[in-house]
Amino acid sequence: MAVVFFASCGGKLKTSPSVDSNASQHNQDVSNTTTESNNVNTDINTAMVNNSVFGKNFSVQSSPTICGATIDTTGETATQPYITINYNGSTTCSATEIRTGQIKVQLISGSHWSDAGSVLEVTFINYKVVYPTLNSHSLTFNGIKYLTDVSGIDYLTYYLSGSATIQTRERSYNMLVTFDNGQTSSWNSARLTTWAATNYTQFSGTVNGDTTIGGKIIDSWGKTRFNTNFTTQMIQPWVSNSTCGWWCPTSGNYTSATDSFTVTALLGVNSSGTQVNSGCAYGFKLDWTLISSGNNYNGEAIIQYW
């Protein structure tokens, strides 16, 4: 998956460019951080397909590949088995990104990752994503998150039919994200993700918040790159698919509130800003409110997917 919201504005701005810049930047950070976390989840499941220690349950050999990466399996025989995904830093994936660094994946609970209730500890080691066509903007992850297999995974059914549904629960605390200009942010996440495949060729992902604070479904919280607090509320689950492109969600709605502004993104809209009911979307609608000297300043823009 690759959702990259570096885009030009197609709507009339109602506030100053500096206000739009901060709100838009935070929205990009929310989008890119969420998407790259999901990218890693996809890579992990790909790595597990041909690995009996982590849950492969059929004898037919398959050859799953991860774009721009190799899988080191020397830790499979450890008491708590692990693998390491090494990204080469030279291959352009999804036509938009180059990845480098490592992801260590260790089974810390359960006999196999394919068993419902099993838990993986996922360690990001200088995992860096560079967008070469976007002035080489980048973000680098260092930290740990945990994935719980909620539903169980039947790899044999997927091999025979091309169809499968996988549901995982994600938790991360104080994930350090470093941006290309040296700014940093600290992210916590609580997500429930459902990944579905049909006929080997059609894939979709649905991401929702997985904790409740003050009666709101929360997806993430922490410190922004501006060193302000933020909390992201998931109003409508984020949905994307391989047909329209992972970088072009077909629906979703979230609000991220910071100490100085609130930004809301309505995903999967047409050029008029109305959410589409079917097919692929034009882009997303961004609304923000700046809080300054006790006054609120509002703005909006309809932004085409990159």
Backbone hydrogen bonds in HBPLUS format (Angstrom, degrees):
<---DONOR---> <-ACCEPTOR-->    atom                        ^
c    i                          cat <-CA-CA->   ^        H-A-AA   ^      H-
h    n   atom  resd res      DA  || num        DHA   H-A  angle D-A-AA Bond
n    s   type  num  typ     dist DA aas  dist angle  dist       angle   num
A0010-GLY N   A0302-ILE O   2.85 MM 292  5.37 142.8  1.99 143.9 156.1     1
A0019-VAL N   A0016-SER O   3.11 MM   3  5.47 126.8  2.41 108.0 120.2     2
A0020-ASP N   A0016-SER O   3.24 MM   4  6.60 165.0  2.27 156.0 159.5     3
A0021-SER N   A0017-PRO O   2.80 MM   4  5.95 150.4  1.89 147.0 156.0     4
A0022-ASN N   A0018-SER O   3.22 MM   4  6.46 160.8  2.26 146.7 148.6     5
A0023-ALA N   A0019-VAL O   3.13 MM   4  6.33 176.6  2.13 158.9 159.9     6
A0024-SER N   A0020-ASP O   2.76 MM   4  5.66 161.5  1.79 149.0 155.5     7
A0025-GLN N   A0021-SER O   2.89 MM   4  5.87 154.2  1.96 140.2 148.0     8
A0026-HIS N   A0022-ASN O   3.02 MM   4  6.23 162.7  2.05 149.6 153.4     9
A0027-ASN N   A0023-ALA O   3.04 MM   4  6.28 158.8  2.09 147.3 153.4    10
A0028-GLN N   A0024-SER O   2.91 MM   4  6.20 155.0  1.98 149.3 156.2    11
A0029-ASP N   A0025-GLN O   2.93 MM   4  6.24 154.4  2.00 148.1 155.3    12
A0030-VAL N   A0026-HIS O   2.89 MM   4  6.21 159.0  1.94 154.0 159.0    13
A0031-SER N   A0027-ASN O   2.92 MM   4  6.13 168.9  1.93 153.6 156.5    14
A0032-ASN N   A0028-GLN O   2.76 MM   4  5.86 174.3  1.76 158.0 160.1    15
A0033-THR N   A0029-ASP O   2.94 MM   4  5.77 160.7  1.98 143.1 149.2    16
A0034-THR N   A0030-VAL O   3.09 MM   4  6.09 161.2  2.13 143.7 149.3    17
A0035-THR N   A0031-SER O   2.96 MM   4  6.08 163.5  1.98 149.6 154.7    18
A0036-GLU N   A0032-ASN O   2.91 MM   4  5.99 165.3  1.93 149.2 153.3    19
A0037-SER N   A0033-THR O   3.15 MM   4  6.18 150.8  2.23 139.7 147.4    20
A0038-ASN N   A0034-THR O   3.05 MM   4  6.34 150.8  2.13 143.2 151.3    21
A0039-ASN N   A0035-THR O   2.77 MM   4  6.10 145.8  1.88 146.9 157.8    22
A0040-VAL N   A0036-GLU O   3.11 MM   4  6.35 156.2  2.17 143.7 147.7    23
A0041-ASN N   A0037-SER O   3.15 MM   4  6.49 152.5  2.23 141.4 149.0    24
A0042-THR N   A0038-ASN O   2.99 MM   4  6.30 154.8  2.05 151.1 156.9    25
A0043-ASP N   A0039-ASN O   2.99 MM   4  6.33 158.6  2.03 149.9 155.8    26
A0044-ILE N   A0040-VAL O   2.89 MM   4  6.15 154.6  1.96 151.6 158.5    27
A0045-ASN N   A0041-ASN O   3.10 MM   4  6.42 163.8  2.13 151.1 153.8    28
A0046-THR N   A0042-THR O   2.97 MM   4  6.21 152.3  2.05 148.3 156.7    29
A0047-ALA N   A0043-ASP O   2.90 MM   4  6.15 155.0  1.97 149.1 155.5    30
A0048-MET N   A0044-ILE O   3.08 MM   4  6.35 140.0  2.25 144.5 155.4    31
A0049-VAL N   A0046-THR O   3.35 MM   3  5.56 145.3  2.48 102.7 111.3    32
A0051-ASN N   A0048-MET O   3.12 MM   3  5.12 155.1  2.18 122.4 117.6    33
A0056-LYS N   A0051-ASN O   2.91 MM   5  5.20 166.9  1.93 124.9 124.1    34
A0055-GLY N   A0052-SER O   3.19 MM   3  4.93 149.4  2.29  92.2 101.4    35
A0113-TRP N   A0054-PHE O   2.80 MM  59  4.93 123.2  2.13 107.1 121.6    36
A0069-ALA N   A0066-ILE O   3.16 MM   3  5.48 142.6  2.31 145.5 135.5    37
A0088-ASN N   A0068-GLY O   2.87 MM  20  5.66 163.5  1.90 152.9 157.5    38
A0070-THR N   A0086-ASN O   2.94 MM  16  5.36 152.0  2.02 146.7 154.1    39
A0086-ASN N   A0070-THR O   2.89 MM  16  5.36 166.2  1.91 162.9 165.9    40
A0072-ASP N   A0084-THR O   2.80 MM  12  5.05 172.2  1.81 161.1 159.7    41
A0084-THR N   A0072-ASP O   3.01 MM  12  5.05 158.2  2.06 142.2 148.9    42
A0076-GLU N   A0073-THR O   3.09 MM   3  5.59 163.2  2.12 124.4 124.3    43
A0078-ALA N   A0075-GLY O   3.20 MM   3  5.47 167.7  2.22 113.4 116.5    44
A0082-TYR N   A0075-GLY O   3.07 MM   7  4.99 161.3  2.10 110.9 116.9    45
A0107-LEU N   A0081-PRO O   2.96 MM  26  5.78 163.1  1.99 173.3 178.4    46
A0083-ILE N   A0105-VAL O   2.96 MM  22  5.40 150.3  2.05 145.1 153.2    47
A0105-VAL N   A0083-ILE O   2.87 MM  22  5.40 172.8  1.87 162.8 165.3    48
A0085-ILE N   A0103-ILE O   2.80 MM  18  5.07 168.8  1.81 151.1 152.3    49
A0103-ILE N   A0085-ILE O   2.95 MM  18  5.07 147.2  2.06 141.0 150.5    50
A0087-TYR N   A0101-GLY O   2.98 MM  14  5.48 174.4  1.98 166.8 167.9    51
A0089-GLY N   A0099-ARG O   2.79 MM  10  5.02 132.8  2.01 160.6 147.4    52
A0093-CYS N   A0097-GLU O   2.67 MM   4  5.34 166.7  1.69 166.1 166.1    53
A0096-THR N   A0093-CYS O   3.04 MM   3  6.14 160.4  2.08 133.6 133.9    54
A0097-GLU N   A0093-CYS O   3.14 MM   4  5.34 163.6  2.16 151.5 155.5    55
A0098-ILE N   A0130-VAL O   2.80 MM  32  5.12 150.6  1.88 146.7 156.3    56
A0130-VAL N   A0098-ILE O   2.81 MM  32  5.12 166.9  1.83 153.8 158.4    57
A0100-THR N   A0128-LYS O   2.97 MM  28  5.25 151.3  2.05 145.1 153.2    58
A0128-LYS N   A0100-THR O   2.92 MM  28  5.25 156.6  1.98 136.5 144.3    59
A0102-GLN N   A0125-ILE O   3.09 MM  23  5.10 167.0  2.11 145.0 148.9    60
A0125-ILE N   A0102-GLN O   2.98 MM  23  5.10 171.2  1.99 154.6 151.7    61
A0104-LYS N   A0123-THR O   2.99 MM  19  5.04 160.2  2.03 144.8 147.9    62
A0123-THR N   A0104-LYS O   2.85 MM  19  5.04 164.5  1.88 149.9 154.5    63
A0106-GLN N   A0121-GLU O   2.97 MM  15  5.18 167.9  1.99 147.8 151.8    64
A0121-GLU N   A0106-GLN O   2.79 MM  15  5.18 163.6  1.81 153.5 158.3    65
A0108-ILE N   A0119-VAL O   3.03 MM  11  5.83 152.3  2.11 149.0 157.4    66
A0119-VAL N   A0109-SER O   2.94 MM  10  4.95 157.5  1.99 131.2 135.8    67
A0115-ASP N   A0112-HIS O   3.10 MM   3  5.53 162.7  2.13 112.0 117.5    68
A0153-ILE N   A0114-SER O   2.85 MM  39  4.60 160.5  1.89 132.2 134.7    69
A0118-SER N   A0115-ASP O   3.13 MM   3  5.78 160.1  2.17 141.8 141.9    70
A0117-GLY N   A0149-ASP O   2.59 MM  32  5.26 177.3  1.59 166.8 166.0    71
A0149-ASP N   A0118-SER O   2.89 MM  31  5.42 162.3  1.92 156.6 162.6    72
A0120-LEU N   A0147-LEU O   2.80 MM  27  5.13 160.5  1.84 151.6 158.4    73
A0147-LEU N   A0120-LEU O   2.98 MM  27  5.13 159.1  2.02 142.7 149.5    74
A0122-VAL N   A0145-LYS O   2.83 MM  23  5.27 174.3  1.83 169.2 167.8    75
A0145-LYS N   A0122-VAL O   2.92 MM  23  5.27 156.5  1.98 147.8 155.6    76
A0124-PHE N   A0143-GLY O   2.73 MM  19  5.24 166.4  1.75 167.1 169.9    77
A0143-GLY N   A0124-PHE O   3.23 MM  19  5.24 158.0  2.28 132.6 134.4    78
A0127-TYR N   A0141-PHE O   3.15 MM  14  5.12 142.5  2.29 156.3 151.2    79
A0141-PHE N   A0127-TYR O   2.77 MM  14  5.12 162.5  1.80 143.4 146.7    80
A0129-VAL N   A0139-LEU O   2.92 MM  10  5.54 166.4  1.93 159.4 162.5    81
A0139-LEU N   A0129-VAL O   3.09 MM  10  5.54 144.2  2.22 143.6 154.6    82
A0131-TYR N   A0137-HIS O   2.83 MM   6  5.41 163.5  1.85 167.1 172.1    83
A0134-LEU N   A0131-TYR O   3.01 MM   3  5.42 160.0  2.05 116.5 122.5    84
A0136-SER N   A0131-TYR O   3.10 MM   5  4.88 119.6  2.48 142.5 142.0    85
A0137-HIS N   A0134-LEU O   3.12 MM   3  5.93 151.3  2.21 120.7 125.9    86
A0140-THR N   A0178-THR O   2.80 MM  38  5.03 148.1  1.90 141.2 151.9    87
A0178-THR N   A0140-THR O   2.88 MM  38  5.03 158.0  1.93 141.6 148.8    88
A0142-ASN N   A0176-LEU O   3.01 MM  34  5.30 145.1  2.13 149.5 157.7    89
A0176-LEU N   A0142-ASN O   3.00 MM  34  5.30 154.5  2.07 165.1 158.4    90
A0146-TYR N   A0171-ARG O   2.71 MM  25  5.20 159.3  1.75 154.4 161.9    91
A0171-ARG N   A0146-TYR O   2.97 MM  25  5.20 147.4  2.07 146.5 154.2    92
A0148-THR N   A0169-ARG O   2.86 MM  21  5.01 155.2  1.92 142.6 150.8    93
A0169-ARG N   A0148-THR O   2.92 MM  21  5.01 157.7  1.97 140.6 148.0    94
A0150-VAL N   A0167-GLN O   2.94 MM  17  5.49 146.7  2.05 147.5 155.1    95
A0158-TYR N   A0154-ASP O   3.34 MM   4  6.73 158.9  2.39 146.7 152.4    96
A0159-TYR N   A0155-TYR O   2.90 MM   4  6.16 158.0  1.95 147.6 153.7    97
A0160-LEU N   A0156-LEU O   2.93 MM   4  6.18 156.6  1.99 154.5 160.2    98
A0161-SER N   A0157-THR O   2.89 MM   4  5.89 158.8  1.93 152.0 157.6    99
A0162-GLY N   A0158-TYR O   2.69 MM   4  4.64 144.1  1.81 128.1 137.5   100
A0200-TYR N   A0162-GLY O   3.00 MM  38  4.20 172.5  2.00 116.6 114.9   101
A0164-ALA N   A0197-ALA O   3.12 MM  33  5.21 148.0  2.22 126.8 129.8   102
A0197-ALA N   A0164-ALA O   2.88 MM  33  5.21 155.9  1.93 154.2 157.5   103
A0166-ILE N   A0195-TRP O   2.82 MM  29  5.16 163.5  1.85 154.4 160.2   104
A0195-TRP N   A0166-ILE O   2.79 MM  29  5.16 167.3  1.81 159.2 162.0   105
A0168-THR N   A0193-THR O   2.90 MM  25  5.37 156.6  1.96 153.2 159.9   106
A0193-THR N   A0168-THR O   2.91 MM  25  5.37 165.8  1.93 162.1 164.5   107
A0170-GLU N   A0191-ARG O   2.80 MM  21  5.05 169.5  1.81 150.8 154.2   108
A0191-ARG N   A0170-GLU O   3.10 MM  21  5.05 155.8  2.17 131.1 138.7   109
A0172-SER N   A0189-SER O   3.17 MM  17  5.12 152.6  2.24 134.6 136.1   110
A0189-SER N   A0172-SER O   3.01 MM  17  5.12 152.4  2.09 127.9 133.2   111
A0175-MET N   A0187-TRP O   2.84 MM  12  4.96 160.5  1.87 153.8 147.0   112
A0187-TRP N   A0175-MET O   2.88 MM  12  4.96 161.3  1.92 137.4 143.3   113
A0177-VAL N   A0185-SER O   2.91 MM   8  5.27 172.1  1.92 158.1 159.4   114
A0185-SER N   A0177-VAL O   2.88 MM   8  5.27 145.0  2.00 147.4 157.6   115
A0179-PHE N   A0183-GLN O   2.83 MM   4  5.41 173.8  1.84 166.7 168.6   116
A0182-GLY N   A0179-PHE O   2.93 MM   3  5.43 160.4  1.97 122.8 125.2   117
A0186-SER N   A0223-LYS O   3.18 MM  37  5.04 142.1  2.33 122.9 134.1   118
A0223-LYS N   A0186-SER O   2.88 MM  37  5.04 154.6  1.94 142.2 150.8   119
A0188-ASN N   A0221-TRP O   2.81 MM  33  5.30 141.9  1.95 161.5 173.6   120
A0221-TRP N   A0188-ASN O   3.03 MM  33  5.30 149.8  2.13 135.0 141.0   121
A0190-ALA N   A0219-ASP O   2.92 MM  29  5.26 162.1  1.95 144.1 145.2   122
A0210-ASP N   A0190-ALA O   2.81 MM  20  5.02 137.6  1.99 132.5 127.0   123
A0192-LEU N   A0208-ASN O   2.91 MM  16  5.38 158.3  1.96 152.4 157.5   124
A0208-ASN N   A0192-LEU O   3.06 MM  16  5.38 155.0  2.12 141.4 149.3   125
A0194-THR N   A0206-THR O   2.89 MM  12  5.17 160.0  1.93 148.5 155.1   126
A0206-THR N   A0194-THR O   2.91 MM  12  5.17 153.6  1.98 144.9 153.5   127
A0196-ALA N   A0204-SER O   2.94 MM   8  5.32 166.9  1.96 153.3 156.4   128
A0204-SER N   A0196-ALA O   2.96 MM   8  5.32 153.7  2.03 149.9 154.5   129
A0198-THR N   A0202-GLN O   2.81 MM   4  5.14 145.7  1.92 150.8 158.9   130
A0202-GLN N   A0198-THR O   3.07 MM   4  5.14 166.5  2.09 159.1 158.7   131
A0242-SER N   A0203-PHE O   2.87 MM  39  5.33 155.2  1.93 149.0 151.4   132
A0205-GLY N   A0240-SER O   2.89 MM  35  5.54 161.7  1.92 158.8 160.1   133
A0240-SER N   A0205-GLY O   3.09 MM  35  5.54 157.1  2.15 152.6 159.8   134
A0207-VAL N   A0238-TRP O   2.82 MM  31  5.04 161.2  1.85 148.0 154.4   135
A0238-TRP N   A0207-VAL O   2.88 MM  31  5.04 149.6  1.97 158.0 154.6   136
A0218-ILE N   A0211-THR O   2.74 MM   7  5.41 168.1  1.76 161.2 164.8   137
A0213-ILE N   A0216-LYS O   2.97 MM   3  5.35 153.1  2.04 150.5 153.7   138
A0216-LYS N   A0213-ILE O   3.06 MM   3  5.35 161.1  2.10 110.8 116.9   139
A0234-MET N   A0217-ILE O   2.85 MM  17  5.69 150.6  1.93 150.1 159.8   140
A0219-ASP N   A0232-THR O   2.91 MM  13  5.71 166.8  1.93 161.5 165.9   141
A0232-THR N   A0220-SER O   2.78 MM  12  5.22 173.6  1.78 159.3 157.4   142
A0222-GLY N   A0230-PHE O   3.04 MM   8  5.51 151.8  2.12 150.3 148.9   143
A0230-PHE N   A0222-GLY O   2.93 MM   8  5.51 144.8  2.05 145.1 145.7   144
A0224-THR N   A0228-THR O   2.76 MM   4  5.37 164.5  1.79 158.5 163.0   145
A0227-ASN N   A0224-THR O   2.97 MM   3  5.18 156.6  2.03 114.1 115.6   146
A0231-THR N   A0257-ALA O   2.99 MM  26  5.44 141.0  2.14 141.1 153.3   147
A0257-ALA N   A0231-THR O   2.93 MM  26  5.44 158.7  1.98 155.8 151.8   148
A0233-GLN N   A0255-THR O   2.73 MM  22  5.22 162.4  1.76 163.0 159.5   149
A0255-THR N   A0233-GLN O   2.96 MM  22  5.22 155.7  2.02 147.3 155.1   150
A0235-ILE N   A0253-ASN O   2.81 MM  18  5.33 139.5  1.97 143.7 155.4   151
A0236-GLN N   A0253-ASN O   2.94 MM  17  4.74 157.3  1.99 140.3 139.6   152
A0253-ASN N   A0236-GLN O   3.11 MM  17  4.74 156.8  2.16 131.9 125.5   153
A0239-VAL N   A0251-SER O   3.00 MM  12  5.32 168.1  2.01 142.9 141.1   154
A0250-THR N   A0239-VAL O   2.82 MM  11  5.80 140.4  1.97 145.2 158.2   155
A0245-GLY N   A0241-ASN O   3.02 MM   4  5.83 134.6  2.23 135.1 148.7   156
A0248-CYS N   A0245-GLY O   2.89 MM   3  5.38 163.3  1.92 120.7 123.5   157
A0267-LEU N   A0252-GLY O   2.80 MM  15  4.89 158.0  1.84 139.9 145.8   158
A0254-TYR N   A0265-ALA O   3.15 MM  11  5.63 154.1  2.22 147.9 154.9   159
A0265-ALA N   A0254-TYR O   2.95 MM  11  5.63 159.0  2.00 163.0 169.7   160
A0256-SER N   A0263-VAL O   2.82 MM   7  5.41 169.0  1.83 164.0 164.2   161
A0263-VAL N   A0256-SER O   2.98 MM   7  5.41 166.9  1.99 149.0 151.2   162
A0258-THR N   A0261-PHE O   2.79 MM   3  5.31 159.1  1.84 156.6 163.7   163
A0291-ILE N   A0260-SER O   2.84 MM  31  5.32 172.8  1.85 156.4 154.5   164
A0262-THR N   A0289-THR O   2.92 MM  27  5.21 150.1  2.01 141.3 151.1   165
A0289-THR N   A0262-THR O   2.82 MM  27  5.21 148.6  1.92 148.0 157.6   166
A0264-THR N   A0287-ASP O   2.70 MM  23  5.14 165.0  1.72 159.0 163.9   167
A0287-ASP N   A0264-THR O   2.92 MM  23  5.14 162.5  1.95 151.2 156.8   168
A0266-LEU N   A0285-LYS O   2.88 MM  19  5.09 164.1  1.91 149.6 154.9   169
A0285-LYS N   A0266-LEU O   2.91 MM  19  5.09 158.4  1.96 143.2 147.8   170
A0276-VAL N   A0268-GLY O   2.89 MM   8  6.14 158.1  1.94 157.9 161.2   171
A0269-VAL N   A0283-GLY O   2.90 MM  14  5.46 167.7  1.92 142.5 144.3   172
A0282-TYR N   A0269-VAL O   2.88 MM  13  5.85 140.7  2.04 143.5 155.9   173
A0283-GLY N   A0269-VAL O   3.14 MM  14  5.46 157.9  2.19 144.8 148.6   174
A0270-ASN N   A0274-THR O   2.81 MM   4  5.51 147.2  1.92 138.3 144.4   175
A0273-GLY N   A0270-ASN O   2.93 MM   3  5.35 163.3  1.96 115.8 121.4   176
A0305-TYR N   A0282-TYR O   3.12 MM  23  6.46 166.1  2.14 139.8 141.0   177
A0284-PHE N   A0303-ILE O   2.92 MM  19  5.49 156.9  1.97 154.6 159.1   178
A0303-ILE N   A0284-PHE O   2.85 MM  19  5.49 167.9  1.86 175.7 172.1   179
A0286-LEU N   A0301-ALA O   2.79 MM  15  5.26 172.5  1.79 168.7 170.2   180
A0301-ALA N   A0286-LEU O   2.85 MM  15  5.26 142.6  1.99 148.0 156.6   181
A0288-TRP N   A0299-GLY O   2.97 MM  11  5.40 162.4  2.00 146.5 148.2   182
A0299-GLY N   A0288-TRP O   3.01 MM  11  5.40 143.2  2.15 153.6 154.1   183
A0290-LEU N   A0297-TYR O   2.71 MM   7  4.95 167.6  1.72 149.7 151.5   184
A0297-TYR N   A0290-LEU O   2.83 MM   7  4.95 152.0  1.91 140.1 149.0   185
A0292-SER N   A0295-ASN O   2.87 MM   3  5.28 167.3  1.88 158.4 161.2   186
A0295-ASN N   A0292-SER O   2.82 MM   3  5.28 165.2  1.84 121.3 125.9   187
